[in-house]
Amino acid sequence: MKEFNSQYFKNLSEDYSRDIDSAEKKSAALSFVRLFLFVLAVVFVVIAFVKHALVLFLSLAGVMLAAFIVVCIIHQKVKDSNEYLKALRYASDGYAYRISRDFISLEESVKERLADRNPPVNINKNVFGEKYIKKDHEYCFDLDLFGARSIFALYNVSETSFGRDAFADELLRAPKKGRSIEELEARQAACRKIASDPVKLVEYQARAMSGHLEDYPDALIKFAKNAKTVGQIPQIISKILPFLWLIPIATVFTFNPLFIRAALTLVLFVNLIFWIIGLLKNSSCFGGIERQKRQISAYISLLGKIEENYGDDGYINSLVNPGENRSKDVLSGLMSVMNLLDLRSQPILALLFNLIFPLDWYGAAALGKWAKTYGGDFEEVLEGIGCCEALMSAANGAYLTEVNSFPEFVDSEDPSDNAFFDGVKVCHPLLMPETAVSNSVSLDSTTAMITGSNMSGKTTLIRTCGVCSLLSYIGGYVPCESLKIGRMNIVSSMRIVDSLEDNMSTFKSELVRISKIIEASKEERPMLFLIDEIFRGTNSDDRTQGALTVLRSLSKPYICGFMTTHDYALVDKTVESMDNISYYHFSDRYTDDSIVFDYILTEGISRESNAAFLMKLVGIE
């Protein structure tokens, strides 16, 4: 969507900055008023005792204190509003940085925002997704899915742990989820709706930032799964205990201080013992209530935003209400319990309340009742919110490139029909927008063999097709003019490294990777393979023969893919003996002291090599 470019989000950020300046001036003024009212109240109290005019000046002091409390409440609202405005600015800046591919500023912005978190947040591991890297995955390492300058860093706008997990899961598993065309089109429609109003996206992300939802609510999830309820006998006792207060009340009418003190002591002692037993029995209910309450409140707010903004979309509604009970009921029921438990937020308050009536037992019973009714749905509800955030990340693709579209899927269940990729002006989303070059390529149960000199764009091209395929299966926007694609599994062999730990050379590592591709090809499921410079670690004859064997193994009607090579003997043999190979190449041209690449894919075979010229440029004659 061209109208929502980097400048659009920069303008949003500037608007929020002006609002922040105004809020901070208002906050400073209210701070002064608070101090003034408090000092004035103290002065009136002193005057009341010095001038012996208690009624007048203590009344004035009371008015000042009441005004002080009101101003404190207003001031807190202004500070909360200011924090939310800062979150809005951070979110807007994040979109602007992503669109301009300014990953350095994006990282600095995230570090600044999360600097006060306790415990500290590992930015690269969590925010940029390094913890999701799987080096033995079919394509994760090759397609730069995770890290500071990755697909995840570029697209992900999730702020909850569940949202990040859900988006990472999409990147890692979308090709294997076996989604129907109907579901993929429903996801596309949902992304289109989400992307139509970026302000709603920014506001949602800011609310999530304000909720400090980077961590899992482990204690609550564990309790919800265990569904531990209070036993019948403690429940009966907790209902009887408040009536014990009738005893000291009755002794008042005896006018006997000894009876009154004894009855009062007895009731307090019984409540104290019952409270201590409750602490031992129900300790798992009371840990970190304040933090858990804040998290649940934030999730309720996010759920409300999703329903308010996108509740009329059937697919999104199915994500946020995945269980038997409505997600709103699950979370609001838990919030009611949290409000009850929050009454005991301080040790002194907990003691005072429990000496009067068994508050802890009421809270534990209420939490157990909630867990029994809704506990089975709780984690699923949070995961549903995370799935919606994953869709928001997919929808973010609408802003990242000037040209983007939703792919069309091959309308057939036949595996051989789905070995299909026809992309017009596809582009890699991580490339700088001002210099990115798009290309068109088409496969139909065929292999595209790509030749060309070093650095001409071969590897980037096959990564582009892999990433565009992956984004298609997520249901998001794809950086292309158009794309028609079959539903295929994706496998790759590109970024091969040796392993001292596993006693594997580069060549052996590649053999292991290629063998997995061959094994996957036997499943008779549609497959897209991406192989870069096959068997580069061995001699030319073995490389040629091995590559030819691999190509023949992958020459099946339900398989298509890309192979780059400098091995022109291999090219000649495929021309002679294989008829399901299409040939593409990249060209370059030379000046006196440099090589110029146009990165434009052209049909045909290139036999050019720039290795000698490159060696000359670095001083190797």
TIDREN-259872 format. One record per residue (C-alpha): residue in one letter; x, y, z. Coordinates in steps of 0.25 Angstrom, whole numbers, plus 5000, padded with zeros to 4 digits. Example, Ala and Ser with C-alpha at 12.3 -4.5 7.8 and 13.67 -1.06 7.14 Angstrom:
a504949825031/s505549965029/
END
This chain:
m500050005000/k500850124995/e500050225003/f500650165016/n502050185013/s503250215023/q502850365023/y501450335027/f501950265040/k502950375042/n501850475042/l501050385052/s502250385061/e502450535060/d500950555064/y501150465076/s502450535080/r501650665081/d500550605089/i501650545098/d502250685100/s500950745104/a500650625114/e502050645120/k501750795122/k500350765128/s501050655137/a502050755142/a500950855146/l500150755153/s501450715161/f501550855166/v500050865169/r500250725177/l501350785185/f500650915187/l499450855193/f500150755202/v501050865208/l499750955209/a499050835217/v500250825226/v500350975228/f498850975232/v499050865242/v500150935249/i499351065249/a498150995255/f499050945267/v499851075268/k498551175267/h497651075275/a496651075263/l496550935261/v495150925254/l495451035244/f496850995240/l496750845241/s495550855232/l496350935222/a497450835223/g496450725220/v496050795208/m497450815203/l497750665206/a496450625198/a496950725187/f498350655187/i497750515186/v496850565174/v498150625167/c498950505170/i497850425162/i497850515151/h499350525151/q499450375150/k498550365138/v499350475131/k500650395134/d499950265129/s499450345116/n500850395114/e501450255115/y500450205105/l500850325095/k502250275096/a501850135093/l501150195081/r502350265076/y503250145078/a502250065070/s502150165059/d503650185058/g503750035057/y502950025044/a503750145039/y505050075042/r504549945036/i504050005023/s505450075021/r506149955025/d506850035036/f507149915045/i508149985053/s507150095058/l506149985060/e507049915069/e507450035077/s505950075078/v505649935084/k506749945094/e506350085099/r504950035101/l505249905108/a506449965116/d505649965129/r505149825129/n505449735141/p505949635138/p506649685125/v506149645112/n507049585102/i506749665090/n507449575079/k506949445085/n505449495088/v505149615080/f505949575067/g505649435069/e507049365070/k506449265080/y505649205068/i506849175059/k506849025056/k508148995048/d507648855044/h506248915039/e505948895024/y506149045021/c506149125033/f507649155033/d507749175018/l506549275017/d507049365028/l505849355036/f506349395050/g507349495055/a507549645055/r507449665040/s506449555037/i505049525032/f504649515046/a505249655050/l504649715037/y503249665038/n502949635053/v502149735060/s501649645072/e501949695086/t501449575094/s502249445095/f501049365089/g501049455077/r502549435075/d502449285076/a501249285067/f501949365056/a503249285057/d502349155056/e501749215043/l503149235037/l503649095041/r502449015039/a501449085029/p501848995017/k501548875025/k500248915031/g499448865019/r498448985019/s497348985009/i497149094998/e495949135006/e496749155019/l497849225011/e496949325005/a496249345018/r497649385024/q497849475012/a496549545014/a496849565029/c498249625025/r497549715016/k496649765026/i497749785037/a498649855027/s497549955023/d497750035035/p499150045040/v498750135052/k497950025058/l499149935057/v500050035063/e499050055075/y498949905077/q500449895077/a500550005087/r499549945097/a500349815096/m501649895099/s501049955111/g500649825117/h502049765118/l501649635112/e502949585108/d502949475118/y502049355119/p500949355130/d501549225135/a500949225149/l499549245144/i499749145132/k500249035142/f499049065151/a498049065140/k498548935135/n498548865149/a497148925153/k497448905168/t496148935176/v495948955190/g495448835198/q493948825203/i494348835218/p495248965217/q494049025208/i493048995219/i494049045230/s494249175222/k492749195221/i492549175236/l493749265241/p493149395239/f491949355248/l492949345259/w492949495260/l491549485266/i492249425279/p493049555283/i491849635278/a490949565288/t491949575299/v491849725298/f490449725304/t491049655316/f491849775319/n492949685324/p494349725318/l494849595322/f493849515313/i493949615302/r495549605301/a495449455302/a494449445291/l495149545282/t496449465285/l495849335282/v495249385268/l496549455264/f497349325268/v496449235260/n496549325248/l498049335249/i498249185250/f497349165238/w498049275230/i499449205233/i498849065229/g498349135216/l499749195213/l500349065214/k499248995206/n499049105195/s500349165194/s500349145179/c499149235177/f499849365183/g501149375176/g501349505168/i499849545168/e500149685164/r500949645152/q499949545148/k498849645149/r499549745140/q499749635130/i498349585130/s497849735129/a498749755117/y498249625110/i496749665113/s497149805106/l497749735094/l496549645093/g495649765093/k496449835083/i496449715073/e494949695075/e494649845073/n495549855061/y495349725054/g494249655061/d493449645048/d494449565041/g494049415043/y495449365042/i496049455052/n494849425061/s495149285060/l496549305065/v496249385077/n495149295082/p495749155080/g495149085092/e493849045096/n493649165105/r493749305099/s495149365102/k494549495108/d493849405119/v495149325121/l495949455124/s494949535131/g494649425140/l496149415144/m496149565145/s495049565156/v495849465164/m497149545162/n496449665168/l495949585180/l497349535182/d497949675180/l497249715193/r498449645200/s499549715192/q500349755205/p500649665216/i500049755227/l498749765218/a498749615216/l498849595231/l497749695235/f496849645224/n497049495228/l496849525243/i495449575240/f495049475230/p495749365222/l496049445210/d497149355205/w496249235205/y495149305198/g496249345187/a496749205186/a495349155185/a495049255174/l496349225166/g496049075167/k494649095162/w495149175151/a496149075147/k495148965147/t494249035138/y495249115129/g496649065132/g496648965120/d496349085111/f497349185117/e498649155109/e497849135097/v497249275098/l498549335100/e499149255088/g497949305080/i498249455082/g499749415078/c499149355065/c498449485062/e499849565065/a500449465055/l499449515045/m499749655048/s501249625045/a500849565032/a499949685028/n501149775031/g501649725018/a500649825011/y501549945015/l502949885014/t503049894998/e502349984988/v501949864980/n501249744987/s500149654985/f499449534990/p499749404982/e498749324974/f498849174978/v498749054968/d497349004970/s497648854970/e497948744980/d498848674970/p500248674975/s500848694960/d499948814958/n500448884971/a501948874967/f501749014961/f502349144963/d502049264953/g502549394959/v502549534952/k503449634957/v503749564970/c504749634980/h505449594993/p504849675004/l506149695012/l506749775000/m506849925001/p505649974994/e506350084986/t507349984980/a506549854980/v506349784966/s505149694963/n505149574954/s504149484947/v504249334947/s503349214944/l503449064948/d502448954945/s502948824950/t504248864945/t505648904950/a506149044948/m507749034946/i508349174948/t509749214943/g510549334944/s511749394950/n512049414964/m511249524972/s510349534960/g509049504968/k508849354967/t508749324981/t507849444984/l506949394973/i506649264979/r506549314993/t505549414988/c504649304982/g504749224995/v504349345004/c503249384994/s502749244995/l502849245010/l502049375011/s501049315002/y500749205011/i500649295023/g499449365016/g500149495015/y500649605005/v501749554996/p502749654990/c502349634975/e501449684964/s500749554963/l501049404967/k500249274964/i500849164973/g500449024977/r500448974991/m501848914993/n502848875004/i504148955004/v505448895005/s506848955003/s508348935002/m509049065002/r509849115014/i510648995017/v511649005029/d512548895035/s512448845049/l513648815058/e512748765069/d512048665060/n513348635052/m512748675039/s513448745027/t512748845019/f512548735008/k511948635018/s511048745023/e510548765009/l510348615006/v509548605019/r508648725014/i508448675000/s508148535005/k507048595013/i506448665001/i506548534993/e505848465005/a504748565005/s504548554990/k504048404992/e502848455000/e502048484987/r501648624993/p501848744985/m503248804988/l504048924984/f505548914986/l506649014986/i508048964984/d509249064983/e510549024976/i510348874979/f511548794983/r512548914983/g513448834992/t513948724983/n514648704970/s513948744957/d513648604952/d513048554965/r512248694966/t511748674952/q511348534953/g510748554967/a509948674963/l509348594951/t508948484960/v508248584969/l507548644958/r507048514953/s506548474966/l505748604967/s505248594953/k503848564957/p502448624953/y502148674968/i503548744969/c504048874964/g505248954969/f506449034967/m507949004965/t509049104963/t510449054958/h511749094952/d511848954947/y511748964931/a512048814929/l510748794938/v510048884929/d510448814916/k510048684922/t508648734926/v508448794912/e508848654906/s508048564915/m506948644922/d505748714917/n505048764930/i506148874932/s505949024929/y507149104928/y507349254933/h508549334935/f509049464941/s510049554933/d511049664937/r512049764930/y513349814933/t514049954934/d515449974936/d515449954951/s514049894955/i512949794951/v511549854948/f510349754951/d508949784947/y508349664954/i507349644943/l507049494941/t507049454926/e506649324920/g507849244914/i509149194919/s510349284923/r511749224922/e512449354928/s513349354940/n513849474947/a514749404957/a516049444950/f515649594950/l515249594964/m516549534968/k517249644961/l516349744968/v516849694981/g518349694977/i518449544973/e519049554959/
END
